[in-house]
Amino acid sequence: MEKVIQKEITVVGSRSQKPADWEPSLQLMADGLVNAEALVTKIYDISKWDEAYQHLKSGEGIKVLLKPLDLDENEGEN
């Protein structure tokens, strides 16, 4: 992520759903009828984004999450 900031790279996300499309899905999860955690195949620290990408590209992963660095863990580093 540091390189993204240093090089002033813009990261753009996209989706094909409208906000209203999420409401039924969120309600199913809230009601305990859908376990969204079961869809996540692996969680990576954001610093390992390249490893996460390779995991997806290989076909081993369905959905990975990138966990942001915990700011408390990084206090004093600079």
Protein Blocks (a to p, Z undefined) as FASTA:
>chain_A
ZZmmmnopacddddfbdfklmmmmmmmmmnopacfklmpmbdcdfklmmmmmmmmmnoma
mbdcdddddfklmgoiZZ
